[in-house]
Amino acid sequence: MEYLPIFVDLKHRPVLVVGGGDVAARKISLLHRAGATISVVAKTLSEELQHLHEQQHFHWLSQEFDASHLDNVFLVIAATDNHPLNAQIFQAANQRHVLANVVDDRQRCSFIFPSIVDRSPLIVAVSSGGQAPVLARLVREKLEALLPTSLGLMAQVAGGWREKVKQRFQKIADRRRFWENAFSGRFASLIATGKTEQAEQHLADELADGQAGEGEVTLVGAGPGDAGLLTLRGLQVIQQADVVLYDHLVSDEVLDLVRRDADKICVGKRAGAHSVAQEETNKLLVTLAQQGKRVVRLKGGDPFIFGRGGEELEVLVDAGIPFQVVPGITAAAGATAYAGIPLTHREHSQSVLFITGHCRPDGDALDWATLARTRQTLAIYMGTVKAAEIKQQLIAHGRSAHTPIAAIGRGTRADQVVLTGTLEQLDELALQVPSPALLVIGEVAALHHRLAWFGEHSTQVPQQLTEKPVWPSVVNLA
């Protein structure tokens, strides 16, 4: 180990920065956040440093560097482009046993600045020992994506309970087990959703009663297929789950991101295939949560847009099961974006309607007169089976048979297929795309041929479509 990673308390400690440019400004901002008492030696200051000086972030010594400036200094940073001066500063610091950092000069550093993930009071530092700082930065960016912003508050709240937990549990192993359950259970979820008072009450209840960890359900939108469209919060949740109940619409790429040792249960519904009844899914969610498990209900797209998410949450409310919701990118937004079809456009469409082609038999009929209006976009979920009826009703209620349309199959995925044509071809076109499929009706569909950017195979449907085309393999540009 070339460098020993340590965390230094700089509050009210004297720190010297030599240099008045942008590099010095970045270091000073970091030192100020750490509470250091900063002095800057420089003949002139950059505009940013002048602003920081006006805010009294540091004391300015407008003079040339002298070794005496290092007297009674805790550490020094040389941030000048004068190499002989930097060498002089480093040598003088070593003679006084003062920690020194010469920016971008690894050989003249007795300490280095790591890449920092700040979840104060929780801090994660990443360093390559000066060998590959860009690599360290890339690792930090990955950690930023994985670590919830609520970790800092969780650490702060937990700090206030350490003594109480010590009094309750005499053995270190018992305390460790208590905090492991807290940081991965209901306490962590309450902190993440901003319910700090309830989180503290939860800790108090567990200390008083010694009750087992309470289970909960998180409803997560998996997006339309491309794993890169899963939200950051969604990724964090599925990597903490004990069990995941997922639909057929959730792509294999997203399922691969689930925690390896989590149980995965398919409860999807698919036309013409074996399906799990909604009542069974509801019962399973309640049962698993009552067993104290962290349950994720993973749904394709967004769970609140034709995903029955609201129905499942009502069941949880009736059973007294705590829950939270992580939205996802719905198919209408994701698939059309990857197909180069804007849902709205000032010249073509001033509104967009999300509708389902699969309504309850005892439900209200669609308002076809409203749906047939011009200069609007229809994004139809689960519409391929009833495409002929949709076409007939729209034309009968006044929508032109020549209205541009698109059928998008397996949207956002590597094998995405986009077919375009006109409304009079809707039923023929709908039969040609793989599922899951989205139908788009409106003038914006014609923009696909100008704006398509993703690596899908697409085609214009001919006037007479007599047989199903065979699609060539698709290049994965992901």
Secondary structure in CASP SS format (residue, H / E / C, confidence):
PFRMAT SS
TARGET T0000
AUTHOR 0000-0000-0000
METHOD secondary structure of the structure
MODEL  1
M C 1.00
E C 1.00
Y C 1.00
L C 1.00
P C 1.00
I C 1.00
F C 1.00
V C 1.00
D C 1.00
L C 1.00
K C 1.00
H C 1.00
R C 1.00
P E 1.00
V E 1.00
L E 1.00
V E 1.00
V E 1.00
G C 1.00
G C 1.00
G C 1.00
D H 1.00
V H 1.00
A H 1.00
A H 1.00
R H 1.00
K H 1.00
I H 1.00
S H 1.00
L H 1.00
L H 1.00
H H 1.00
R H 1.00
A C 1.00
G C 1.00
A C 1.00
T E 1.00
I E 1.00
S E 1.00
V E 1.00
V E 1.00
A C 1.00
K C 1.00
T C 1.00
L C 1.00
S C 1.00
E H 1.00
E H 1.00
L H 1.00
Q H 1.00
H H 1.00
L H 1.00
H H 1.00
E H 1.00
Q C 1.00
Q C 1.00
H C 1.00
F C 1.00
H E 1.00
W E 1.00
L E 1.00
S C 1.00
Q C 1.00
E C 1.00
F C 1.00
D C 1.00
A H 1.00
S H 1.00
H H 1.00
L H 1.00
D C 1.00
N C 1.00
V C 1.00
F C 1.00
L E 1.00
V E 1.00
I E 1.00
A E 1.00
A C 1.00
T C 1.00
D C 1.00
N C 1.00
H H 1.00
P H 1.00
L H 1.00
N H 1.00
A H 1.00
Q H 1.00
I H 1.00
F H 1.00
Q H 1.00
A H 1.00
A H 1.00
N H 1.00
Q H 1.00
R C 1.00
H C 1.00
V C 1.00
L E 1.00
A E 1.00
N E 1.00
V E 1.00
V C 1.00
D C 1.00
D C 1.00
R H 1.00
Q H 1.00
R H 1.00
C E 1.00
S C 1.00
F C 1.00
I C 1.00
F C 1.00
P C 1.00
S E 1.00
I E 1.00
V E 1.00
D E 1.00
R E 1.00
S C 1.00
P C 1.00
L E 1.00
I E 1.00
V E 1.00
A E 1.00
V E 1.00
S C 1.00
S C 1.00
G C 1.00
G C 1.00
Q C 1.00
A C 1.00
P H 1.00
V H 1.00
L H 1.00
A H 1.00
R H 1.00
L H 1.00
V H 1.00
R H 1.00
E H 1.00
K H 1.00
L H 1.00
E H 1.00
A H 1.00
L H 1.00
L C 1.00
P C 1.00
T C 1.00
S C 1.00
L H 1.00
G H 1.00
L H 1.00
M H 1.00
A H 1.00
Q H 1.00
V H 1.00
A H 1.00
G H 1.00
G C 1.00
W C 1.00
R H 1.00
E H 1.00
K H 1.00
V H 1.00
K H 1.00
Q H 1.00
R H 1.00
F C 1.00
Q C 1.00
K C 1.00
I H 1.00
A H 1.00
D H 1.00
R H 1.00
R H 1.00
R H 1.00
F H 1.00
W H 1.00
E H 1.00
N H 1.00
A H 1.00
F H 1.00
S C 1.00
G C 1.00
R H 1.00
F H 1.00
A H 1.00
S H 1.00
L H 1.00
I H 1.00
A H 1.00
T C 1.00
G C 1.00
K C 1.00
T H 1.00
E H 1.00
Q H 1.00
A H 1.00
E H 1.00
Q H 1.00
H H 1.00
L H 1.00
A H 1.00
D H 1.00
E H 1.00
L H 1.00
A H 1.00
D H 1.00
G C 1.00
Q C 1.00
A C 1.00
G C 1.00
E C 1.00
G C 1.00
E E 1.00
V E 1.00
T E 1.00
L E 1.00
V E 1.00
G E 1.00
A C 1.00
G E 1.00
P C 1.00
G C 1.00
D C 1.00
A H 1.00
G H 1.00
L H 1.00
L C 1.00
T C 1.00
L H 1.00
R H 1.00
G H 1.00
L H 1.00
Q H 1.00
V H 1.00
I H 1.00
Q C 1.00
Q C 1.00
A C 1.00
D C 1.00
V E 1.00
V E 1.00
L E 1.00
Y E 1.00
D C 1.00
H C 1.00
L C 1.00
V C 1.00
S C 1.00
D H 1.00
E H 1.00
V H 1.00
L H 1.00
D C 1.00
L C 1.00
V C 1.00
R C 1.00
R C 1.00
D C 1.00
A C 1.00
D E 1.00
K E 1.00
I E 1.00
C E 1.00
V C 1.00
G C 1.00
K C 1.00
R C 1.00
A C 1.00
G C 1.00
A C 1.00
H C 1.00
S C 1.00
V C 1.00
A C 1.00
Q H 1.00
E H 1.00
E H 1.00
T H 1.00
N H 1.00
K H 1.00
L H 1.00
L H 1.00
V H 1.00
T H 1.00
L H 1.00
A H 1.00
Q H 1.00
Q C 1.00
G C 1.00
K C 1.00
R E 1.00
V E 1.00
V E 1.00
R E 1.00
L E 1.00
K E 1.00
G C 1.00
G E 1.00
D C 1.00
P C 1.00
F C 1.00
I C 1.00
F C 1.00
G C 1.00
R C 1.00
G H 1.00
G H 1.00
E H 1.00
E H 1.00
L H 1.00
E H 1.00
V H 1.00
L H 1.00
V H 1.00
D H 1.00
A H 1.00
G C 1.00
I C 1.00
P C 1.00
F E 1.00
Q E 1.00
V E 1.00
V E 1.00
P C 1.00
G C 1.00
I C 1.00
T C 1.00
A H 1.00
A H 1.00
A H 1.00
G H 1.00
A H 1.00
T H 1.00
A H 1.00
Y H 1.00
A C 1.00
G C 1.00
I C 1.00
P C 1.00
L C 1.00
T C 1.00
H E 1.00
R C 1.00
E C 1.00
H C 1.00
S E 1.00
Q C 1.00
S C 1.00
V E 1.00
L E 1.00
F E 1.00
I E 1.00
T E 1.00
G C 1.00
H C 1.00
C C 1.00
R C 1.00
P C 1.00
D C 1.00
G C 1.00
D C 1.00
A C 1.00
L C 1.00
D C 1.00
W H 1.00
A H 1.00
T H 1.00
L H 1.00
A C 1.00
R C 1.00
T C 1.00
R C 1.00
Q C 1.00
T E 1.00
L E 1.00
A E 1.00
I E 1.00
Y E 1.00
M C 1.00
G C 1.00
T C 1.00
V C 1.00
K C 1.00
A H 1.00
A H 1.00
E H 1.00
I H 1.00
K H 1.00
Q H 1.00
Q H 1.00
L H 1.00
I H 1.00
A H 1.00
H C 1.00
G C 1.00
R C 1.00
S C 1.00
A C 1.00
H C 1.00
T C 1.00
P E 1.00
I E 1.00
A E 1.00
A E 1.00
I E 1.00
G E 1.00
R C 1.00
G C 1.00
T C 1.00
R C 1.00
A C 1.00
D C 1.00
Q C 1.00
V E 1.00
V E 1.00
L E 1.00
T E 1.00
G E 1.00
T E 1.00
L H 1.00
E H 1.00
Q H 1.00
L H 1.00
D H 1.00
E H 1.00
L H 1.00
A H 1.00
L C 1.00
Q C 1.00
V C 1.00
P C 1.00
S C 1.00
P C 1.00
A E 1.00
L E 1.00
L E 1.00
V E 1.00
I E 1.00
G C 1.00
E H 1.00
V H 1.00
A H 1.00
A H 1.00
L H 1.00
H H 1.00
H H 1.00
R H 1.00
L H 1.00
A C 1.00
W C 1.00
F C 1.00
G C 1.00
E C 1.00
H E 1.00
S E 1.00
T E 1.00
Q E 1.00
V C 1.00
P C 1.00
Q C 1.00
Q C 1.00
L C 1.00
T C 1.00
E C 1.00
K C 1.00
P C 1.00
V C 1.00
W C 1.00
P C 1.00
S C 1.00
V C 1.00
V C 1.00
N C 1.00
L C 1.00
A C 1.00
END
